[in-house]
Amino acid sequence: MSNKLCQTCLTKKAMIVRPKTQKLTCLDCFYVAVEEEVHYTIISNDLFKPGEKIALGASGGKDSTGTFLISSDCSFDALFKHEIQLWARTFPSIYR
């Protein structure tokens, strides 16, 4: 995979194979695809209403860190057309 191009943008070097699609993907296209999938899930399941406050508990592991990064991304509010207040709290290992 070292010299292959991303199968989405066809311009950047592929860095990973997406497990969901098996496509060679650059990091930028991977992030966009994940954000779009999160957006689709939120909208299609009507998970949040405008103005709601969302609490996010994070262990600091890769899943909760990824969730926090996607949720706190600057484009999140604009992409989802929600004015959401996001609160996050990490829990030290002593509480796990």
C-alpha positions as CSV (number, residue, x, y, z in Angstrom):
1,M,0.0,0.0,0.0
2,S,3.0,2.3,0.3
3,N,2.6,4.0,-3.1
4,K,-1.1,3.6,-3.8
5,L,-3.5,6.5,-4.0
6,C,-6.6,7.0,-2.0
7,Q,-9.6,5.4,-3.8
8,T,-11.8,8.3,-2.8
9,C,-9.9,11.5,-3.7
10,L,-7.5,9.8,-6.1
11,T,-4.8,12.4,-5.2
12,K,-3.3,11.6,-1.7
13,K,-1.4,8.6,-0.5
14,A,-3.6,5.9,0.9
15,M,-2.8,5.3,4.6
16,I,-5.4,2.8,5.7
17,V,-8.0,0.3,4.4
18,R,-11.4,1.2,5.7
19,P,-12.9,-1.9,7.4
20,K,-16.4,-1.0,6.4
21,T,-15.7,-0.6,2.7
22,Q,-12.3,-2.2,2.1
23,K,-11.2,0.9,0.2
24,L,-7.7,2.3,0.4
25,T,-8.2,5.7,2.0
26,C,-6.1,8.7,2.9
27,L,-6.5,10.1,6.4
28,D,-8.5,13.2,5.2
29,C,-11.0,11.1,3.4
30,F,-11.3,8.7,6.3
31,Y,-12.1,11.5,8.7
32,V,-14.7,12.9,6.3
33,A,-16.3,9.5,5.8
34,V,-16.5,8.9,9.6
35,E,-18.0,12.3,10.2
36,E,-20.6,11.8,7.4
37,E,-21.6,8.4,8.9
38,V,-22.0,10.0,12.4
39,H,-24.1,12.8,10.8
40,Y,-26.3,10.3,9.0
41,T,-26.8,8.3,12.2
42,I,-27.7,11.4,14.2
43,I,-30.1,12.8,11.6
44,S,-31.8,9.5,10.6
45,N,-32.4,8.5,14.2
46,D,-33.3,12.0,15.3
47,L,-30.9,11.7,18.3
48,F,-30.5,15.3,19.2
49,K,-32.7,18.4,19.1
50,P,-31.4,22.0,18.6
51,G,-30.4,23.6,21.8
52,E,-29.9,20.3,23.7
53,K,-27.0,19.8,26.1
54,I,-25.0,16.7,25.6
55,A,-22.8,15.1,28.3
56,L,-20.0,13.0,27.1
57,G,-18.1,10.7,29.5
58,A,-14.7,9.7,28.2
59,S,-12.4,7.1,29.5
60,G,-9.4,8.4,27.5
61,G,-9.4,5.2,25.4
62,K,-9.4,5.3,21.6
63,D,-13.2,4.9,21.2
64,S,-14.1,7.7,23.6
65,T,-11.3,9.9,22.4
66,G,-12.5,9.5,18.8
67,T,-16.1,10.2,19.8
68,F,-15.1,13.3,21.6
69,L,-12.9,14.5,18.7
70,I,-15.8,14.0,16.2
71,S,-18.3,15.6,18.6
72,S,-16.1,18.6,19.3
73,D,-15.0,19.2,15.8
74,C,-15.6,22.8,14.7
75,S,-17.7,21.6,11.7
76,F,-20.0,19.6,14.0
77,D,-22.5,22.4,14.7
78,A,-22.5,23.7,11.2
79,L,-22.8,20.2,9.7
80,F,-25.7,19.1,11.9
81,K,-27.4,22.5,12.0
82,H,-27.7,22.1,15.8
83,E,-26.6,24.5,18.4
84,I,-25.4,21.9,20.8
85,Q,-23.5,22.4,24.0
86,L,-21.0,19.7,24.6
87,W,-19.7,18.8,28.1
88,A,-17.0,16.2,28.5
89,R,-15.5,14.6,31.5
90,T,-12.7,12.1,31.7
91,F,-12.4,9.6,34.4
92,P,-9.1,8.7,36.0
93,S,-8.0,5.0,35.9
94,I,-8.8,4.8,39.7
95,Y,-12.5,4.9,38.8
96,R,-12.4,2.3,36.1
